[in-house]
Amino acid sequence: MRTPATPEAVPSLPGQRAASARPPAAVEGLRPVHGWHAALVAVPTAALFVLGYRRRWICDDGLIYLRPVRQILAGNGPVFNVGERAESSTGTLWQWLLALATWVTGEDPAFLAVGLGLVLSTAGFAFALLATCRLHRGAGLLLPAGVLVLLAVPPFWSYMTSGLESGLGTFWTGLSWWLLTRTRRGQEARPTCTAAFVFGLGPLVRPDLAVVTACFLAAQWWVLRPSRRGTAAMLASAGAVPLAYEVFRAGYYGVLVPLPAIAKEASASDWSRGAGYVQETLGPYWLWPVVPVLGALAVLLVRRARREQRDRAPGRASLAVLLAPFAAGLLLAGYVVRVGGDYMHARMILPALFLLLLPVLVVPATRVTGVASALLVVWLCAAVSPLRAPFDVRSTPGSFNVRSSDVEGLGDHNPVRTATWVDNWPALPEGRAMLARAERAPVPTLLYFDAERRLHATPMRADSPYQVVIVGRHLGVTGAAAPLDAYVNDAWGLASPIGAHLALERWSWPGHEKFLRNHWVFAEWAAKHPPQRDLLRAGAPREAVEAARAALGCGDLAELRESVRAPLTAERFWRNLTGAVERTRFRFARWPAAAQQALCDRPAGGRSGLTR
């Protein structure tokens, strides 16, 4: 009789499990490996939580989310100003999550934004590590690799909080990666549709994450190879909520994207500035030496997956899953470079970097990967040592360290509450006093800035729907300080439908190049004949104000104002919905005379004021 090469399982009695075919010694030998893999997840996750907690803060852009949250809870709808339907929140889900958390707890939404961001980021990193361990679990012992980058680069820690949607984005990315690595051929329909539903939420987390949604859905489809009916079910699960919200957005706000996407010209191109933005992230943190090491590890993993594909059919699934975050990360990084980066140091490139790291957070242990992991540990020690100089706010003209600037301006290492900003922001005490006087004034009052950034007051037109209109150069803190029934006229277009649709001219920080000058502000809000001294202070010649006032009442610009300020009837919703494409593309000249000439010569719906 032939002796079996491997021990056979002992048949079990009814009600008992079959004995393992693996020898007891082998089972015992695996326990330390399993403990090491658990540590690979737990230790970096705990370290990142501590690092994020030590850098907890909320920035001015994070405060921008809070005024719509307060408006929602006050019954005024998802708007920045009462009576004007403008979507100032880039992260739709983040806005509604904060509204829900504030409604349930009654806590300061700034404090909740910081806390939720920290918890969600930590959970996202944990999901990501668990998923990568699962992806490589058949290879035996695993070693740390890309996770060391997360522990070495301070912007990852800073944007675990910040009040922005970054924490939710990290959580969604980690959870999506975890769900994608669970995808197996022959999987049941319900888990498949659940994963597709989560993937589909990407555009609502942040619009540019739509590329990640597409890559993950494509990988899921390639693994499952579902029937036409199954494909339709996947697409329906992924697209139901985003498409329903897009219909709401187009009908309610009158445009197809959040207002900051129009103000920052998310479809424009500035490759050279974008390349500089990436350099400003990779250079100060000594990331360039890491790129070839992690690139080599990625190549090894792809070759291993292809070899498995040749050996056995299931290998094809692992290759598709492995390539999905690489493709998504490269596409997202390419988009960031194309649009010219951002004024906030490193913020916009971090999601792409995280995606590129996902498959190599940990790697199977071999001689080559062991050497690479050792090199990365040495690099980590050097990168977090005093040898590396901290990033200097003034080191580059392209972006600056927002957290350092905010902490210095507020005099608080961990500003996590609205009151901290309102009470301590250097430019605000005078503004708060003038706001209080304007609220008590017998006539409506416009508060505007002169060229020296000093705040002044001038009477508004008598039929103004607001008692106070204040120009907001720092939109978040101004919106936090101003009453909900006051109108905050955003100078940078993030919450101003008029300012957002100005034609782009490259001249300032990325995303802050559409400055709404005082001649437009005076034309819309000031008295019909403003005092000459106020016009001189504002740098707004009377003829420019008159030209701007005429342009505001003409053609496509008049229709744009009507789309956001007219009562939201069924007819208005339909007109907004059907005109959303053209309205999203509409731009007009920033100089009043040119705008008047272009807009007032043709009726609304013409192409006179449009810039493609």
C-alpha positions in Angstrom: 0.0 0.0 0.0 1.3 3.5 -1.0 2.0 5.8 2.0 0.2 9.1 1.5 2.5 12.1 1.1 0.5 14.3 3.5 -1.4 13.3 6.6 -5.1 12.8 5.9 -7.8 14.3 8.0 -9.3 12.1 10.7 -13.0 11.5 9.9 -15.1 13.2 12.5 -17.9 11.9 14.5 -21.4 13.4 14.0 -21.4 16.8 15.7 -17.6 17.1 15.7 -15.2 19.0 13.4 -12.8 17.0 11.2 -9.3 16.9 12.5 -6.9 19.2 10.6 -4.7 17.6 8.0 -1.8 19.9 9.1 0.5 18.5 11.8 0.2 20.0 15.3 3.7 21.3 15.1 2.9 23.3 12.0 -0.2 24.8 13.6 1.9 25.9 16.6 4.5 27.4 14.3 1.9 29.6 12.7 0.8 31.3 15.9 3.9 33.7 16.2 3.3 34.6 12.5 -0.3 35.4 13.1 0.7 37.5 16.2 3.2 39.4 14.1 0.6 40.1 11.4 -1.8 41.4 14.1 1.0 43.7 15.3 1.6 44.9 11.7 -2.0 46.2 11.8 -2.3 47.3 15.5 1.0 49.1 16.1 1.0 51.4 13.1 -2.7 52.2 13.6 -2.2 53.1 17.2 0.8 55.2 16.3 -1.1 57.1 13.7 -3.9 57.7 16.1 -1.5 59.2 18.6 0.2 61.3 15.9 -3.1 62.5 14.6 -4.4 63.3 18.1 -1.3 65.4 18.9 -1.9 67.4 15.7 -5.6 67.8 16.1 -7.0 71.1 14.7 -9.6 72.6 12.5 -8.5 75.0 9.7 -10.4 77.9 8.2 -11.5 75.8 5.3 -12.8 73.2 7.7 -14.9 75.9 9.3 -16.6 76.5 5.9 -18.5 73.3 6.4 -19.9 74.4 9.7 -22.1 77.3 8.6 -24.2 75.1 6.2 -24.5 72.6 9.0 -25.9 75.3 11.2 -28.2 76.5 8.4 -29.5 72.9 8.0 -30.3 72.5 11.7 -31.9 76.0 11.7 -34.3 74.8 8.9 -32.8 77.0 6.2 -31.6 74.1 4.0 -28.0 73.1 2.8 -26.9 76.7 2.0 -24.2 79.1 3.2 -26.5 82.2 3.3 -30.2 82.3 3.8 -32.1 83.0 0.6 -29.3 81.9 -1.7 -28.8 78.3 -2.8 -25.0 77.9 -3.0 -23.2 74.6 -2.3 -20.1 75.7 -0.5 -19.2 72.2 0.8 -17.0 70.1 -1.5 -17.6 66.9 0.5 -21.3 66.3 0.4 -21.3 63.3 2.7 -19.1 65.1 5.2 -21.5 68.0 5.4 -24.5 65.8 6.1 -22.6 63.5 8.5 -21.6 66.6 10.6 -25.2 67.8 10.5 -26.4 64.4 11.8 -23.7 64.3 14.5 -24.5 67.8 15.6 -28.2 67.2 15.7 -27.8 64.0 17.8 -25.2 65.4 20.3 -25.8 69.1 20.4 -22.0 69.6 20.4 -20.0 72.2 18.7 -19.7 71.0 15.1 -16.1 72.1 15.0 -15.2 69.8 17.9 -17.2 67.0 16.2 -15.5 67.5 12.9 -12.1 67.1 14.6 -13.2 64.0 16.6 -14.9 62.3 13.7 -12.0 63.0 11.4 -9.6 61.4 13.8 -11.7 58.3 14.4 -12.5 57.8 10.7 -8.9 58.3 9.6 -7.7 55.8 12.1 -10.4 53.3 11.1 -9.5 53.9 7.4 -5.8 53.1 8.1 -6.8 50.0 10.0 -9.1 48.7 7.2 -6.3 49.4 4.7 -3.7 47.4 6.6 -6.1 44.5 7.2 -7.0 44.4 3.5 -3.3 44.4 2.4 -2.5 41.6 4.9 -5.4 39.6 3.5 -4.2 40.2 -0.1 -0.8 38.7 0.7 -1.9 36.2 3.4 -1.1 33.2 1.2 2.6 34.2 1.1 3.4 33.5 4.7 5.4 36.0 6.8 4.7 39.7 6.0 7.0 42.7 6.4 6.2 46.5 6.8 6.9 48.6 3.8 4.6 51.4 2.6 3.1 51.8 6.1 6.4 53.4 7.1 5.6 56.3 4.8 2.4 57.0 6.7 4.4 57.1 9.9 7.1 59.4 8.4 5.1 62.1 6.6 3.6 64.7 8.9 0.8 65.9 6.5 -0.8 62.5 6.8 -1.1 63.2 10.6 -2.3 66.8 10.2 -5.1 65.9 7.8 -6.4 63.1 10.0 -8.4 66.0 11.5 -8.4 69.6 10.1 -12.2 69.7 9.9 -12.1 68.9 6.2 -13.4 65.8 4.5 -10.0 64.2 4.5 -10.8 61.8 7.4 -13.9 60.6 5.7 -11.9 60.2 2.5 -9.3 58.0 4.2 -12.0 55.9 5.8 -13.9 55.4 2.5 -10.6 54.5 0.7 -9.6 52.0 3.4 -13.0 50.5 3.6 -13.3 50.2 -0.2 -9.9 48.5 -0.4 -11.0 46.1 2.3 -14.2 45.3 0.4 -12.3 44.9 -2.9 -9.8 42.4 -1.4 -12.8 40.3 -0.2 -14.1 40.0 -3.7 -14.0 36.4 -4.8 -15.2 34.7 -8.0 -18.7 33.2 -7.4 -19.5 35.7 -4.6 -23.1 36.1 -3.6 -25.1 39.0 -5.0 -25.8 40.8 -1.7 -22.1 41.3 -0.7 -21.3 42.2 -4.3 -23.9 44.9 -4.4 -22.9 46.2 -0.9 -19.3 46.6 -2.0 -20.5 48.4 -5.2 -22.7 50.7 -3.2 -19.7 51.7 -1.0 -17.5 52.2 -4.1 -20.2 54.4 -5.6 -20.1 56.9 -2.7 -16.7 58.2 -3.8 -18.0 61.3 -5.7 -20.1 62.3 -2.7 -17.0 62.0 -0.4 -15.2 64.2 -2.8 -15.9 64.7 -6.6 -12.4 63.8 -7.7 -12.6 60.4 -6.0 -14.9 59.4 -8.9 -11.8 58.0 -10.6 -11.3 55.7 -7.6 -14.9 54.6 -7.9 -14.4 53.7 -11.5 -11.2 51.8 -11.0 -12.5 49.8 -8.0 -15.8 49.0 -9.9 -13.8 47.8 -12.9 -11.7 45.5 -10.8 -14.7 44.1 -9.1 -16.4 43.4 -12.4 -13.2 41.8 -13.8 -13.0 39.5 -10.8 -16.6 38.5 -10.8 -17.4 38.5 -14.5 -21.1 38.8 -13.7 -23.9 38.3 -16.2 -25.6 41.3 -17.8 -28.2 41.2 -15.0 -25.5 41.1 -12.4 -23.6 43.9 -14.0 -26.7 46.0 -14.1 -27.3 45.3 -10.4 -23.7 46.4 -9.6 -24.0 49.6 -11.5 -27.4 50.3 -10.0 -26.0 49.8 -6.5 -23.1 52.0 -7.2 -24.9 54.8 -9.0 -28.3 55.1 -7.3 -27.3 57.5 -4.5 -24.8 59.7 -6.5 -27.2 60.0 -9.4 -30.1 60.9 -7.2 -28.1 63.5 -5.4 -26.8 64.9 -8.8 -30.4 65.4 -9.9 -31.1 67.2 -6.6 -27.9 69.3 -6.9 -28.8 70.4 -10.5 -32.4 71.3 -9.6 -31.6 72.9 -6.2 -28.3 74.7 -6.9 -28.6 75.0 -10.7 -25.1 73.6 -11.4 -23.6 70.1 -11.7 -20.7 70.4 -9.2 -20.1 72.0 -5.8 -19.4 75.7 -6.1 -15.7 75.4 -5.0 -15.1 73.2 -8.1 -16.2 76.1 -10.3 -14.4 78.7 -8.3 -11.1 76.6 -8.4 -11.6 75.7 -12.0 -11.4 71.9 -11.5 -11.3 71.4 -15.2 -8.5 73.8 -16.0 -4.8 72.9 -16.6 -1.5 74.1 -15.2 0.9 71.2 -15.4 4.0 73.0 -14.4 2.5 74.4 -11.2 1.1 71.0 -10.5 4.5 69.3 -10.9 5.9 71.9 -8.5 3.2 71.0 -6.0 4.1 67.4 -6.0 7.8 68.3 -5.6 6.9 70.4 -2.6 5.4 67.3 -1.0 8.0 64.7 -2.0 11.1 66.9 -1.4 10.8 68.2 2.2 10.0 64.7 3.6 12.8 62.9 1.7 10.3 60.8 -0.2 12.3 60.7 -3.5 14.6 57.9 -2.3 11.5 55.9 -1.2 9.9 56.0 -4.6 12.2 53.5 -6.4 12.2 51.1 -3.5 8.4 51.0 -3.3 8.2 50.9 -7.1 10.4 47.9 -7.2 8.3 46.2 -4.5 5.2 46.9 -6.6 6.8 45.4 -9.7 7.7 42.2 -7.7 4.1 41.9 -6.4 2.7 42.3 -10.0 5.1 39.6 -11.3 4.1 37.3 -8.5 0.4 37.9 -9.2 1.0 37.2 -12.9 2.9 34.0 -12.1 -0.1 32.9 -10.0 -2.4 33.7 -12.9 -0.5 31.3 -15.1 -0.5 28.6 -12.5 -4.1 28.7 -11.4 -7.2 30.6 -12.5 -7.9 32.4 -9.2 -4.6 34.3 -9.6 -6.3 36.6 -12.2 -8.5 38.0 -9.4 -5.6 39.0 -7.2 -3.9 40.7 -10.2 -7.0 42.8 -10.9 -7.4 43.7 -7.3 -3.7 44.6 -7.0 -3.7 46.9 -10.0 -6.9 48.8 -9.1 -5.4 51.1 -6.4 -2.2 51.7 -8.5 -4.4 52.8 -11.5 -6.6 54.9 -9.2 -3.6 56.5 -7.5 -1.9 57.4 -10.8 -5.0 58.8 -12.3 -5.7 60.9 -9.2 -2.2 62.1 -9.0 -2.3 63.0 -12.7 -5.4 65.0 -12.1 -3.9 66.9 -9.2 -0.9 67.8 -11.4 -3.1 68.8 -14.2 -5.2 71.3 -12.2 -2.1 72.9 -10.7 -2.2 71.4 -7.1 -3.5 73.4 -4.2 -2.5 76.2 -1.9 -2.6 73.9 1.1 0.7 72.1 1.4 0.5 68.4 0.4 -3.2 68.1 1.1 -4.5 67.3 -2.4 -1.8 64.8 -3.3 -2.2 62.7 -0.1 -5.2 60.7 -1.3 -3.3 59.6 -4.4 -0.2 58.8 -2.4 -2.3 56.7 0.0 -3.8 54.8 -2.9 -0.4 54.0 -4.4 0.7 52.7 -1.0 -2.2 50.4 -0.4 -0.9 47.2 -2.1 2.6 47.7 -0.6 1.7 48.7 2.9 3.0 45.3 3.9 4.7 42.8 1.6 5.5 39.1 1.6 8.9 38.3 3.2 11.7 37.3 0.8 15.3 38.2 0.6 14.6 41.1 -1.7 11.7 42.5 0.3 13.6 41.9 3.5 16.4 44.2 2.3 13.8 46.8 1.0 12.0 46.7 4.4 15.2 47.2 6.3 16.1 50.2 4.0 12.7 51.7 4.6 13.1 51.3 8.4 16.5 53.1 8.2 14.9 55.8 6.1 12.0 56.2 8.6 14.5 56.7 11.5 16.3 59.4 9.5 13.1 61.0 8.3 11.7 61.5 11.8 15.0 62.6 13.3 16.3 66.2 13.8 18.3 65.7 10.6 15.3 66.6 8.5 14.4 70.3 8.8 10.7 71.1 9.3 8.8 72.4 6.3 9.1 76.2 6.1 5.9 78.2 5.5 8.0 80.6 3.3 10.1 77.9 1.6 8.0 77.9 -1.6 5.7 80.2 -3.5 3.4 77.4 -4.5 1.8 76.4 -1.3 2.2 76.9 2.4 1.9 75.0 5.7 -1.7 76.0 6.7 -1.6 74.2 10.0 1.6 76.1 11.2 0.1 79.4 10.0 -3.2 78.8 11.8 -1.5 77.6 15.0 0.7 80.7 15.0 -2.1 83.1 14.3 -4.4 81.6 16.9 -1.8 81.1 19.6 -3.2 77.6 20.2 -1.4 74.3 19.3 -4.7 72.5 19.0 -7.5 74.7 17.9 -10.5 72.4 17.9 -13.5 74.7 18.7 -15.3 77.4 16.9 -14.9 79.8 19.8 -11.1 79.5 19.6 -11.2 80.8 16.1 -13.8 83.5 16.6 -12.1 84.8 19.8 -8.5 84.6 18.7 -8.2 85.2 15.0 -6.1 88.4 14.7 -8.3 90.1 12.0 -11.6 89.4 13.7 -12.0 91.5 16.8 -12.6 94.7 14.8 -14.9 92.8 12.5 -17.0 91.4 15.4 -17.5 94.9 16.8 -18.5 96.3 13.5 -20.9 93.4 13.0 -22.6 94.1 16.3 -23.0 97.8 15.4 -24.3 97.0 11.9 -26.9 94.7 13.4 -28.2 97.6 15.5 -28.0 100.2 12.8 -31.3 101.8 11.5 -30.5 101.0 7.9 -28.9 97.9 6.2 -25.1 98.0 6.3 -22.4 96.7 4.0 -19.1 95.8 5.5 -16.2 95.8 3.0 -12.4 95.8 3.0 -10.1 98.4 1.5 -6.8 97.7 -0.2 -5.0 97.6 3.3 -7.5 94.9 4.5 -9.2 97.3 6.9 -12.9 96.9 7.3 -15.3 99.7 6.6 -19.1 100.3 6.6 -21.4 101.9 4.0 -25.2 102.0 3.7 -26.9 99.4 1.6 -29.8 99.8 -0.7 -33.1 100.1 1.2 -34.7 97.0 -0.3 -31.9 94.7 0.8 -33.2 91.4 2.1 -30.4 91.4 4.7 -29.6 93.8 7.6 -25.9 93.0 7.3 -23.7 92.0 4.4 -20.0 91.4 5.2 -17.2 90.5 2.7 -15.4 87.4 3.9 -11.7 87.1 3.0 -11.4 84.2 5.5 -14.7 82.6 4.7 -14.7 79.9 7.5 -14.1 82.2 10.5 -16.2 85.0 9.0 -19.1 82.6 8.5 -18.7 81.3 12.1 -18.8 84.9 13.5 -21.6 86.3 11.4 -25.2 85.5 12.4 -27.1 83.0 10.2 -29.4 85.8 8.8 -26.5 87.9 7.8 -25.0 87.6 4.3 -21.4 86.6 4.0 -20.1 87.7 0.6 -17.2 85.4 -0.1 -14.3 87.2 -1.8 -12.9 84.0 -3.3 -16.0 82.5 -4.8 -16.2 79.4 -2.7 -19.7 80.3 -1.5 -20.5 83.1 -4.0 -22.3 82.2 -7.2 -21.2 85.5 -8.7 -17.6 85.2 -7.7 -17.3 81.5 -8.7 -18.3 82.2 -12.3 -15.6 84.9 -12.9 -13.3 84.0 -15.8 -10.0 82.5 -14.5 -6.8 84.5 -14.6 -3.6 83.0 -13.2 -2.2 85.4 -10.6 -2.4 84.1 -7.1 -2.4 80.9 -4.9 -4.0 77.8 -6.6 -7.7 77.9 -6.0 -7.7 81.6 -4.9 -7.5 83.4 -8.2 -11.1 84.6 -8.6 -11.1 87.6 -6.3 -14.5 89.4 -6.3 -13.5 93.1 -6.4 -15.4 95.8 -4.6 -17.0 97.2 -7.7 -19.1 94.0 -8.0 -19.8 94.0 -4.2 -20.9 97.6 -4.3 -23.0 97.1 -7.5 -25.0 94.3 -5.8 -25.4 95.6 -2.3 -24.5 99.2 -1.8 -26.9 102.2 -2.0 -27.7 103.4 -5.5 -25.4 106.4 -5.0 -22.6 105.3 -2.5 -20.7 108.1 -0.8 -17.6 109.1 -2.7 -15.3 108.5 0.3 -16.5 104.8 0.4 -15.9 104.4 -3.3 -12.4 105.7 -2.9 -11.7 103.4 0.1 -13.1 100.5 -1.8 -11.0 101.2 -4.9 -14.2 101.1 -6.9 -14.7 104.0 -9.4 -18.3 105.0 -9.8 -18.4 104.2 -13.5 -17.1 100.6 -12.7 -19.8 100.2 -10.1 -22.5 101.3 -12.6 -21.1 99.0 -15.3 -21.1 96.0 -12.9 -24.7 96.9 -11.8 -25.8 96.8 -15.4 -24.0 93.5 -16.1 -25.6 91.9 -13.1 -29.0 92.5 -14.6 -28.1 91.2 -18.1 -28.2 87.9 -20.0 -26.7 84.8 -18.5 -25.5 86.5 -15.3 -29.0 87.7 -14.5 -30.3 84.2 -15.1 -27.6 82.8 -12.9 -28.6 85.0 -10.0 -32.3 84.1 -10.6 -31.4 80.4 -10.4 -30.1 80.6 -6.9 -32.3 83.3 -5.4 -35.7 82.9 -6.9 -38.2 80.9 -4.8 -37.7 77.1 -5.5 -41.0 76.2 -7.2 -41.4 73.1 -9.3 -40.9 75.2 -12.4 -37.7 76.8 -11.1 -36.4 73.4 -10.1 -37.0 72.1 -13.7 -35.4 75.2 -15.3 -32.4 74.8 -13.0 -32.1 71.1 -13.9 -32.4 71.6 -17.6 -30.0 74.5 -17.7 -27.4 73.1 -15.3 -24.9 72.1 -18.0 -24.7 75.6 -19.6 -24.8 77.3 -16.2 -21.9 75.2 -14.9 -19.8 76.2 -17.9 -20.8 79.9 -17.8 -18.0 82.5 -17.1 -17.9 86.2 -17.4 -15.2 88.9 -17.4 -14.0 90.1 -14.1 -13.8 93.7 -15.3 -17.2 95.4 -15.3 -17.0 97.2 -18.6 -16.0 94.1 -20.5 -18.7 92.0 -18.7 -21.4 94.6 -19.5 -20.4 94.7 -23.2 -20.4 90.9 -23.5 -23.5 90.2 -21.4 -25.9 93.0 -22.2 -25.6 92.7 -26.0 -27.4 89.3 -26.0 -30.2 87.7 -24.0 -29.9 85.0 -21.4 -29.0 81.7 -23.0 -26.7 83.2 -25.5 -23.0 82.5 -25.6 -21.9 86.1 -25.1 -20.7 85.7 -21.5 -19.5 82.1 -21.7 -15.9 81.0 -21.5 -15.1 77.5 -22.5 
